[in-house]
Structure formats: C-alpha cells, structure tokens
Amino acid sequence: MQVAPPGSAPVTRQHSLAMADGCRLAVVDSAPEAPRASVLIVHGLGEHSGRHEALARWFHARGYAVRRYDQRGHGRSEGPRGGLETSDDLVDDLAVVFNDFAEQQDNPPLLLGHSMGGLVAARCVLDRQVGASALILSSPALRCHEPAWLQRLAGSLAKIAPRLPLDNGLKLDKLSHDVRVATAYKADPLCHRRITPRLADFIFRTGHTTVADGRDLAIPTLLLVAGSDDLVNPAGSRDFAAAAWATQKLTTRFFDTLYHELFNEAEPARTQVFKQLGDWLARL
C-alpha cells in the first residue's frame, strides 16, 4: 500500500518481508521528497514500530528516509508473541531487513535501536552482518535488573521449555515521566506483555557478550543512556562505553534523571535528548 498525502508529507509504504524460515515481518518505509540520508529504526520488547512514529517524523524533517519494522512475535509481524524459533532469529532478521533497505539507498543507512532493539542492533553491527554508516543506541538492553539466579533459570528453561509464555514484567509506569506514554502503551492492542525463556535467555546472554565486545566497535556510535532506567540496567551501557572507549568511535550521553524511553520523555527533557541526537548527526 502506498500513501501520498498532500503537501510535503512523506510518502509511506506498508509491506512485509519474508525471513529465511518463512516468517513474515511487517515493514513501514517512509520518506520525504528527495531524501538525503536514511535510517532504520528497531523497536524494543513488547512494543512495535508504530510507537516510533514521532521519531520517524523527526528524521523526515531532516531529510531522512525511514524504515521501521515489527520484530518477529511483535506488532503486526508473524510469530508467537515474545517468542523465537532460534536464539539468532532477531539478529538474523535485522540483517535481512537492513540489507534489503540498504540496496534501495544511495548511501549506507544509519541504524537506530531502542532497548531490546538496541541490543539487537549492536550485536548485528559487532557481528558485521550489516554495513551501517553509524549506530544510535537508545537505552539498549545490555544489562537487566533481574538477579543472577533468574537469568540462570531462563537459561535452563530455554532448553526444556523454550516457548513457555511468561509475563515480561516491564514497569510501564517507568517508561517516561509523561504519564500519557504509559496510558497509551496499555491501551495499544499491538503491544503485549509476553516473553518466552528462549527470548529472555537471548537478552541476558547477548547483553553480556555485547558489553565485552564493545572493544570491537568499528563505526561511529551514539549511546543515549537513561540514568533512572528501571526497565534496563544503565550499568550495562556504562560498561559498554568503558569497553569501547579505546576505539574512539563512541559518543555517550547520560541523562541521569530520565526514564527508559528517552525519545518519549516529558518536556523539556525530550527536546534536550533530540538536540543531542541532532548535534551528533551534524558532526558525522
């Protein structure tokens, strides 16, 4: 479906892509007239790409073509809610979606990942599965607040009951200081609260390896960290920054009092976050 709104609004196309195992992922491509650059946005656990519409519009206003997609088991994409067939699914899916998008662009796209999407994006870049021009990580799930025993339990359950549906335990009231954000999330039929042991184990294990592999970061990266994040542990971002320091590829911005969804924070904090993003992009 192609929509061409009047005026200077971006042209939007909704379609789907089939992954190697046949799972179809819902994709939204949108672009202003004659875009000068491009970005792929990867959403977090339990949500979907539609929740990043305002972020897409921000990029449109600066001349970017934008691709968003619903990760498997999320939003309008296929797959059991919060589930994986193999532990590599999310990273492999991102590589397919990104490389398909990159083939349509004059220059390599940026890659932006939020929360679990930030973990997936970082892993995909570190594994050299995509040729992104730069990487933006928003509150990436590099470390969780769950205790070690629960992480070990997830690893055990991933072997014996990998598809067991569980509550993901996300603290929705800590998404943003803007209470409307949590209200909208709870009312959104495309959001869910499911996670399976296989997905939980992927997040826990991949977070540890990604932090350790920060020393291998090879492209310009902006790391945006919410210091008062109760959904992911900001200590993971701090350790990733320490590991990546010697690469001179990483720019880190800490927002000590802000909550998890930095791009959806209450004003004036939200404007400050976007200013940091805009200033960094201008220096690329």
TORVEX-873199 format. One record per residue (C-alpha): z, y, x; residue in three letters; residue number from 0. Coordinates in Angstrom, 3 decimals, decimal comma, padded with zeros to 6 digits. Example, Ala and Ser with C-alpha at 12.3 -4.5 7.8 and 13.67 -1.06 7.14 Angstrom:
@zz:007,800	yy:-004,500	xx:012,300	residu:ALA	num:0
@zz:007,140	yy:-001,060	xx:013,670	residu:SER	num:1
//
This chain:
@zz:000,000	yy:000,000	xx:000,000	residu:MET	num:0
@zz:-000,982	yy:003,430	xx:001,376	residu:GLN	num:1
@zz:000,517	yy:006,624	xx:000,034	residu:VAL	num:2
@zz:-000,889	yy:010,058	xx:000,869	residu:ALA	num:3
@zz:001,458	yy:012,738	xx:-000,526	residu:PRO	num:4
@zz:000,162	yy:016,298	xx:-000,846	residu:PRO	num:5
@zz:000,630	yy:018,861	xx:001,923	residu:GLY	num:6
@zz:001,832	yy:017,890	xx:005,386	residu:SER	num:7
@zz:003,961	yy:014,922	xx:004,318	residu:ALA	num:8
@zz:003,445	yy:011,784	xx:006,413	residu:PRO	num:9
@zz:001,127	yy:009,018	xx:005,323	residu:VAL	num:10
@zz:003,163	yy:005,880	xx:004,624	residu:THR	num:11
@zz:002,041	yy:002,260	xx:004,631	residu:ARG	num:12
@zz:004,239	yy:-000,631	xx:003,498	residu:GLN	num:13
@zz:003,177	yy:-004,101	xx:004,612	residu:HIS	num:14
@zz:004,533	yy:-007,269	xx:006,202	residu:SER	num:15
@zz:004,114	yy:-009,218	xx:009,412	residu:LEU	num:16
@zz:004,426	yy:-012,985	xx:009,841	residu:ALA	num:17
@zz:006,586	yy:-014,228	xx:012,674	residu:MET	num:18
@zz:005,876	yy:-017,360	xx:014,730	residu:ALA	num:19
@zz:007,838	yy:-019,557	xx:012,304	residu:ASP	num:20
@zz:006,117	yy:-018,059	xx:009,259	residu:GLY	num:21
@zz:008,976	yy:-015,776	xx:008,212	residu:CYS	num:22
@zz:007,519	yy:-012,521	xx:006,859	residu:ARG	num:23
@zz:009,192	yy:-009,224	xx:007,726	residu:LEU	num:24
@zz:008,850	yy:-006,069	xx:005,631	residu:ALA	num:25
@zz:007,411	yy:-003,174	xx:007,655	residu:VAL	num:26
@zz:007,038	yy:000,546	xx:006,908	residu:VAL	num:27
@zz:004,678	yy:002,676	xx:009,005	residu:ASP	num:28
@zz:004,633	yy:006,444	xx:008,501	residu:SER	num:29
@zz:003,052	yy:009,250	xx:010,470	residu:ALA	num:30
@zz:002,251	yy:012,943	xx:010,230	residu:PRO	num:31
@zz:-001,291	yy:014,113	xx:010,794	residu:GLU	num:32
@zz:-002,368	yy:013,639	xx:014,444	residu:ALA	num:33
@zz:000,941	yy:012,271	xx:015,813	residu:PRO	num:34
@zz:001,648	yy:012,971	xx:019,476	residu:ARG	num:35
@zz:004,008	yy:010,045	xx:020,085	residu:ALA	num:36
@zz:005,596	yy:007,091	xx:018,301	residu:SER	num:37
@zz:008,935	yy:005,357	xx:017,796	residu:VAL	num:38
@zz:010,091	yy:002,015	xx:016,401	residu:LEU	num:39
@zz:013,496	yy:002,031	xx:014,647	residu:ILE	num:40
@zz:015,642	yy:-001,128	xx:014,428	residu:VAL	num:41
@zz:018,487	yy:-001,177	xx:011,861	residu:HIS	num:42
@zz:021,927	yy:-002,780	xx:012,017	residu:GLY	num:43
@zz:023,795	yy:-005,691	xx:010,450	residu:LEU	num:44
@zz:023,843	yy:-005,921	xx:006,662	residu:GLY	num:45
@zz:021,613	yy:-002,905	xx:006,074	residu:GLU	num:46
@zz:017,859	yy:-002,286	xx:006,052	residu:HIS	num:47
@zz:015,205	yy:000,090	xx:007,353	residu:SER	num:48
@zz:015,281	yy:002,291	xx:004,254	residu:GLY	num:49
@zz:018,688	yy:003,638	xx:005,253	residu:ARG	num:50
@zz:016,993	yy:005,346	xx:008,215	residu:HIS	num:51
@zz:014,605	yy:007,433	xx:006,151	residu:GLU	num:52
@zz:016,220	yy:010,720	xx:007,215	residu:ALA	num:53
@zz:015,948	yy:009,715	xx:010,879	residu:LEU	num:54
@zz:012,272	yy:008,901	xx:010,354	residu:ALA	num:55
@zz:011,706	yy:012,331	xx:008,771	residu:ARG	num:56
@zz:013,384	yy:013,980	xx:011,775	residu:TRP	num:57
@zz:010,887	yy:012,252	xx:014,065	residu:PHE	num:58
@zz:007,964	yy:013,097	xx:011,755	residu:HIS	num:59
@zz:008,854	yy:016,791	xx:012,007	residu:ALA	num:60
@zz:008,453	yy:016,488	xx:015,776	residu:ARG	num:61
@zz:005,077	yy:014,800	xx:015,628	residu:GLY	num:62
@zz:006,084	yy:011,134	xx:015,868	residu:TYR	num:63
@zz:004,538	yy:008,170	xx:014,118	residu:ALA	num:64
@zz:007,406	yy:005,924	xx:012,988	residu:VAL	num:65
@zz:007,617	yy:002,188	xx:012,365	residu:ARG	num:66
@zz:010,667	yy:000,678	xx:010,660	residu:ARG	num:67
@zz:011,161	yy:-002,916	xx:009,625	residu:TYR	num:68
@zz:013,761	yy:-005,088	xx:007,943	residu:ASP	num:69
@zz:015,086	yy:-007,719	xx:010,318	residu:GLN	num:70
@zz:014,969	yy:-011,297	xx:009,044	residu:ARG	num:71
@zz:017,660	yy:-012,020	xx:006,492	residu:GLY	num:72
@zz:017,897	yy:-008,316	xx:005,661	residu:HIS	num:73
@zz:016,424	yy:-005,911	xx:003,139	residu:GLY	num:74
@zz:013,028	yy:-006,952	xx:001,801	residu:ARG	num:75
@zz:012,328	yy:-009,419	xx:004,607	residu:SER	num:76
@zz:012,450	yy:-013,169	xx:004,159	residu:GLU	num:77
@zz:015,213	yy:-015,451	xx:005,374	residu:GLY	num:78
@zz:018,752	yy:-016,275	xx:004,218	residu:PRO	num:79
@zz:020,962	yy:-013,172	xx:004,194	residu:ARG	num:80
@zz:022,605	yy:-012,737	xx:007,584	residu:GLY	num:81
@zz:021,086	yy:-015,965	xx:008,886	residu:GLY	num:82
@zz:018,962	yy:-017,125	xx:011,822	residu:LEU	num:83
@zz:016,915	yy:-020,239	xx:012,419	residu:GLU	num:84
@zz:017,372	yy:-019,988	xx:016,197	residu:THR	num:85
@zz:019,551	yy:-017,692	xx:018,293	residu:SER	num:86
@zz:016,458	yy:-015,974	xx:019,744	residu:ASP	num:87
@zz:014,948	yy:-015,009	xx:016,377	residu:ASP	num:88
@zz:015,885	yy:-011,329	xx:016,270	residu:LEU	num:89
@zz:014,750	yy:-010,575	xx:019,819	residu:VAL	num:90
@zz:011,507	yy:-012,518	xx:019,389	residu:ASP	num:91
@zz:010,862	yy:-010,806	xx:016,051	residu:ASP	num:92
@zz:011,301	yy:-007,367	xx:017,596	residu:LEU	num:93
@zz:008,819	yy:-008,234	xx:020,338	residu:ALA	num:94
@zz:006,191	yy:-009,200	xx:017,740	residu:VAL	num:95
@zz:006,779	yy:-006,099	xx:015,605	residu:VAL	num:96
@zz:006,850	yy:-003,742	xx:018,600	residu:PHE	num:97
@zz:003,790	yy:-005,151	xx:020,336	residu:ASN	num:98
@zz:001,792	yy:-005,032	xx:017,110	residu:ASP	num:99
@zz:002,775	yy:-001,358	xx:016,701	residu:PHE	num:100
@zz:002,050	yy:-000,540	xx:020,348	residu:ALA	num:101
@zz:-001,509	yy:-001,850	xx:020,020	residu:GLU	num:102
@zz:-002,159	yy:000,879	xx:017,448	residu:GLN	num:103
@zz:-000,835	yy:003,743	xx:019,604	residu:GLN	num:104
@zz:-002,401	yy:005,752	xx:022,416	residu:ASP	num:105
@zz:000,816	yy:005,559	xx:024,443	residu:ASN	num:106
@zz:003,749	yy:003,111	xx:024,521	residu:PRO	num:107
@zz:006,233	yy:003,820	xx:021,709	residu:PRO	num:108
@zz:009,869	yy:004,700	xx:022,072	residu:LEU	num:109
@zz:012,327	yy:002,066	xx:020,874	residu:LEU	num:110
@zz:015,454	yy:003,104	xx:018,936	residu:LEU	num:111
@zz:018,110	yy:000,584	xx:017,919	residu:GLY	num:112
@zz:021,261	yy:001,173	xx:015,900	residu:HIS	num:113
@zz:024,349	yy:-001,083	xx:016,004	residu:SER	num:114
@zz:023,142	yy:-004,725	xx:015,930	residu:MET	num:115
@zz:019,643	yy:-003,271	xx:016,194	residu:GLY	num:116
@zz:020,716	yy:-001,543	xx:019,396	residu:GLY	num:117
@zz:021,854	yy:-004,865	xx:020,818	residu:LEU	num:118
@zz:018,541	yy:-006,489	xx:019,872	residu:VAL	num:119
@zz:016,551	yy:-003,574	xx:021,296	residu:ALA	num:120
@zz:018,481	yy:-003,524	xx:024,577	residu:ALA	num:121
@zz:018,103	yy:-007,278	xx:025,019	residu:ARG	num:122
@zz:014,383	yy:-007,120	xx:024,293	residu:CYS	num:123
@zz:013,905	yy:-004,359	xx:026,896	residu:VAL	num:124
@zz:016,038	yy:-006,083	xx:029,531	residu:LEU	num:125
@zz:014,105	yy:-009,316	xx:028,980	residu:ASP	num:126
@zz:010,836	yy:-007,379	xx:029,497	residu:ARG	num:127
@zz:009,483	yy:-008,570	xx:026,143	residu:GLN	num:128
@zz:008,298	yy:-005,070	xx:025,226	residu:VAL	num:129
@zz:006,812	yy:-002,189	xx:027,174	residu:GLY	num:130
@zz:008,684	yy:000,673	xx:025,529	residu:ALA	num:131
@zz:008,320	yy:004,096	xx:027,142	residu:SER	num:132
@zz:012,021	yy:004,792	xx:026,604	residu:ALA	num:133
@zz:015,045	yy:003,365	xx:024,803	residu:LEU	num:134
@zz:017,563	yy:005,005	xx:022,461	residu:ILE	num:135
@zz:020,771	yy:003,138	xx:021,597	residu:LEU	num:136
@zz:022,957	yy:004,367	xx:018,745	residu:SER	num:137
@zz:026,426	yy:002,749	xx:018,584	residu:SER	num:138
@zz:024,987	yy:-000,510	xx:019,964	residu:PRO	num:139
@zz:026,922	yy:-003,711	xx:019,208	residu:ALA	num:140
@zz:027,531	yy:-004,527	xx:022,862	residu:LEU	num:141
@zz:031,132	yy:-005,497	xx:022,211	residu:ARG	num:142
@zz:033,006	yy:-006,224	xx:018,993	residu:CYS	num:143
@zz:036,593	yy:-005,683	xx:017,901	residu:HIS	num:144
@zz:037,043	yy:-009,345	xx:016,929	residu:GLU	num:145
@zz:039,597	yy:-011,257	xx:019,054	residu:PRO	num:146
@zz:038,501	yy:-013,827	xx:021,622	residu:ALA	num:147
@zz:039,678	yy:-016,784	xx:019,520	residu:TRP	num:148
@zz:037,454	yy:-015,704	xx:016,637	residu:LEU	num:149
@zz:034,485	yy:-015,344	xx:018,959	residu:GLN	num:150
@zz:035,105	yy:-018,861	xx:020,276	residu:ARG	num:151
@zz:035,358	yy:-020,140	xx:016,698	residu:LEU	num:152
@zz:031,991	yy:-018,563	xx:015,885	residu:ALA	num:153
@zz:030,504	yy:-020,409	xx:018,854	residu:GLY	num:154
@zz:031,897	yy:-023,713	xx:017,633	residu:SER	num:155
@zz:030,784	yy:-023,163	xx:014,033	residu:LEU	num:156
@zz:027,326	yy:-022,183	xx:015,249	residu:ALA	num:157
@zz:026,936	yy:-025,765	xx:016,466	residu:LYS	num:158
@zz:028,310	yy:-027,607	xx:013,434	residu:ILE	num:159
@zz:027,710	yy:-025,218	xx:010,509	residu:ALA	num:160
@zz:025,250	yy:-022,571	xx:011,731	residu:PRO	num:161
@zz:024,148	yy:-021,489	xx:008,232	residu:ARG	num:162
@zz:027,603	yy:-021,196	xx:006,649	residu:LEU	num:163
@zz:027,637	yy:-017,890	xx:004,689	residu:PRO	num:164
@zz:030,595	yy:-015,682	xx:005,600	residu:LEU	num:165
@zz:031,651	yy:-012,107	xx:004,884	residu:ASP	num:166
@zz:030,639	yy:-009,821	xx:007,757	residu:ASN	num:167
@zz:033,838	yy:-007,798	xx:007,464	residu:GLY	num:168
@zz:032,184	yy:-004,410	xx:008,025	residu:LEU	num:169
@zz:034,559	yy:-001,498	xx:007,362	residu:LYS	num:170
@zz:032,267	yy:000,575	xx:005,187	residu:LEU	num:171
@zz:034,727	yy:003,445	xx:004,869	residu:ASP	num:172
@zz:034,362	yy:003,924	xx:008,623	residu:LYS	num:173
@zz:030,580	yy:004,287	xx:008,630	residu:LEU	num:174
@zz:030,787	yy:008,087	xx:008,530	residu:SER	num:175
@zz:033,158	yy:010,957	xx:007,820	residu:HIS	num:176
@zz:030,783	yy:011,800	xx:004,964	residu:ASP	num:177
@zz:032,189	yy:009,683	xx:002,121	residu:VAL	num:178
@zz:028,815	yy:009,719	xx:000,360	residu:ARG	num:179
@zz:027,425	yy:007,431	xx:003,067	residu:VAL	num:180
@zz:029,763	yy:004,542	xx:002,209	residu:ALA	num:181
@zz:029,296	yy:005,127	xx:-001,528	residu:THR	num:182
@zz:025,518	yy:004,904	xx:-001,190	residu:ALA	num:183
@zz:025,772	yy:001,819	xx:001,023	residu:TYR	num:184
@zz:027,940	yy:-000,022	xx:-001,525	residu:LYS	num:185
@zz:025,513	yy:000,835	xx:-004,330	residu:ALA	num:186
@zz:022,416	yy:-000,183	xx:-002,361	residu:ASP	num:187
@zz:021,086	yy:-003,537	xx:-003,650	residu:PRO	num:188
@zz:019,253	yy:-004,149	xx:-000,369	residu:LEU	num:189
@zz:022,484	yy:-004,071	xx:001,662	residu:CYS	num:190
@zz:024,572	yy:-007,230	xx:001,915	residu:HIS	num:191
@zz:027,856	yy:-008,413	xx:003,422	residu:ARG	num:192
@zz:026,717	yy:-011,797	xx:004,751	residu:ARG	num:193
@zz:026,780	yy:-013,220	xx:008,263	residu:ILE	num:194
@zz:026,431	yy:-016,801	xx:009,476	residu:THR	num:195
@zz:028,127	yy:-018,376	xx:012,507	residu:PRO	num:196
@zz:024,794	yy:-018,522	xx:014,344	residu:ARG	num:197
@zz:024,225	yy:-014,786	xx:013,910	residu:LEU	num:198
@zz:027,834	yy:-013,935	xx:014,791	residu:ALA	num:199
@zz:027,625	yy:-016,073	xx:017,924	residu:ASP	num:200
@zz:024,357	yy:-014,370	xx:018,873	residu:PHE	num:201
@zz:026,003	yy:-010,946	xx:018,606	residu:ILE	num:202
@zz:029,081	yy:-011,949	xx:020,603	residu:PHE	num:203
@zz:027,258	yy:-013,794	xx:023,396	residu:ARG	num:204
@zz:024,316	yy:-011,420	xx:023,704	residu:THR	num:205
@zz:026,646	yy:-008,444	xx:023,863	residu:GLY	num:206
@zz:028,394	yy:-009,887	xx:026,918	residu:HIS	num:207
@zz:025,160	yy:-010,675	xx:028,757	residu:THR	num:208
@zz:023,574	yy:-007,339	xx:027,892	residu:THR	num:209
@zz:026,516	yy:-005,382	xx:029,278	residu:VAL	num:210
@zz:026,329	yy:-007,381	xx:032,507	residu:ALA	num:211
@zz:022,562	yy:-006,875	xx:032,730	residu:ASP	num:212
@zz:022,807	yy:-003,099	xx:032,450	residu:GLY	num:213
@zz:022,181	yy:-003,002	xx:036,195	residu:ARG	num:214
@zz:018,613	yy:-004,117	xx:035,468	residu:ASP	num:215
@zz:017,755	yy:-001,199	xx:033,185	residu:LEU	num:216
@zz:014,270	yy:-000,013	xx:034,158	residu:ALA	num:217
@zz:013,246	yy:002,626	xx:031,586	residu:ILE	num:218
@zz:014,755	yy:005,988	xx:030,554	residu:PRO	num:219
@zz:017,561	yy:005,274	xx:028,087	residu:THR	num:220
@zz:019,780	yy:007,447	xx:025,919	residu:LEU	num:221
@zz:023,089	yy:005,860	xx:024,925	residu:LEU	num:222
@zz:024,862	yy:007,551	xx:021,996	residu:LEU	num:223
@zz:028,452	yy:006,363	xx:021,606	residu:VAL	num:224
@zz:030,848	yy:006,937	xx:018,703	residu:ALA	num:225
@zz:034,302	yy:007,126	xx:020,256	residu:GLY	num:226
@zz:036,117	yy:006,413	xx:016,968	residu:SER	num:227
@zz:033,937	yy:003,450	xx:016,040	residu:ASP	num:228
@zz:035,775	yy:000,765	xx:014,047	residu:ASP	num:229
@zz:032,651	yy:-001,375	xx:013,471	residu:LEU	num:230
@zz:031,706	yy:-001,999	xx:017,105	residu:VAL	num:231
@zz:033,881	yy:-001,551	xx:020,164	residu:ASN	num:232
@zz:032,767	yy:001,520	xx:022,153	residu:PRO	num:233
@zz:034,225	yy:-000,085	xx:025,282	residu:ALA	num:234
@zz:031,052	yy:-002,192	xx:025,417	residu:GLY	num:235
@zz:028,950	yy:000,956	xx:025,728	residu:SER	num:236
@zz:031,241	yy:002,317	xx:028,418	residu:ARG	num:237
@zz:030,914	yy:-000,878	xx:030,442	residu:ASP	num:238
@zz:027,147	yy:-000,923	xx:029,942	residu:PHE	num:239
@zz:026,997	yy:002,671	xx:031,194	residu:ALA	num:240
@zz:029,020	yy:001,712	xx:034,257	residu:ALA	num:241
@zz:026,730	yy:-001,228	xx:034,988	residu:ALA	num:242
@zz:023,587	yy:000,878	xx:034,527	residu:ALA	num:243
@zz:024,837	yy:003,901	xx:036,475	residu:TRP	num:244
@zz:023,103	yy:002,980	xx:039,719	residu:ALA	num:245
@zz:019,701	yy:002,695	xx:038,017	residu:THR	num:246
@zz:019,666	yy:006,449	xx:037,300	residu:GLN	num:247
@zz:017,819	yy:005,597	xx:034,083	residu:LYS	num:248
@zz:020,719	yy:006,083	xx:031,675	residu:LEU	num:249
@zz:021,908	yy:009,226	xx:029,931	residu:THR	num:250
@zz:025,139	yy:008,733	xx:027,975	residu:THR	num:251
@zz:026,584	yy:010,998	xx:025,311	residu:ARG	num:252
@zz:030,070	yy:010,246	xx:023,957	residu:PHE	num:253
@zz:031,254	yy:011,689	xx:020,641	residu:PHE	num:254
@zz:034,969	yy:010,964	xx:020,782	residu:ASP	num:255
@zz:035,936	yy:011,672	xx:017,163	residu:THR	num:256
@zz:032,824	yy:010,420	xx:015,362	residu:LEU	num:257
@zz:032,352	yy:007,224	xx:013,373	residu:TYR	num:258
@zz:029,761	yy:004,467	xx:013,666	residu:HIS	num:259
@zz:026,666	yy:005,974	xx:012,007	residu:GLU	num:260
@zz:026,083	yy:008,977	xx:014,250	residu:LEU	num:261
@zz:022,832	yy:009,959	xx:012,536	residu:PHE	num:262
@zz:024,616	yy:009,923	xx:009,165	residu:ASN	num:263
@zz:027,779	yy:011,757	xx:010,203	residu:GLU	num:264
@zz:029,229	yy:014,707	xx:008,319	residu:ALA	num:265
@zz:028,125	yy:018,170	xx:009,390	residu:GLU	num:266
@zz:028,332	yy:019,890	xx:011,780	residu:PRO	num:267
@zz:028,613	yy:016,703	xx:013,866	residu:ALA	num:268
@zz:025,319	yy:015,298	xx:012,608	residu:ARG	num:269
@zz:023,401	yy:018,357	xx:013,810	residu:THR	num:270
@zz:025,110	yy:018,101	xx:017,193	residu:GLN	num:271
@zz:024,040	yy:014,459	xx:017,545	residu:VAL	num:272
@zz:020,437	yy:015,298	xx:016,696	residu:PHE	num:273
@zz:020,496	yy:018,197	xx:019,157	residu:LYS	num:274
@zz:021,496	yy:015,820	xx:021,948	residu:GLN	num:275
@zz:018,662	yy:013,479	xx:020,940	residu:LEU	num:276
@zz:016,147	yy:016,331	xx:020,802	residu:GLY	num:277
@zz:017,212	yy:017,752	xx:024,172	residu:ASP	num:278
@zz:016,865	yy:014,327	xx:025,800	residu:TRP	num:279
@zz:013,436	yy:013,725	xx:024,293	residu:LEU	num:280
@zz:012,286	yy:017,117	xx:025,562	residu:ALA	num:281
@zz:013,139	yy:016,062	xx:029,120	residu:ARG	num:282
@zz:011,144	yy:012,820	xx:029,053	residu:LEU	num:283
//
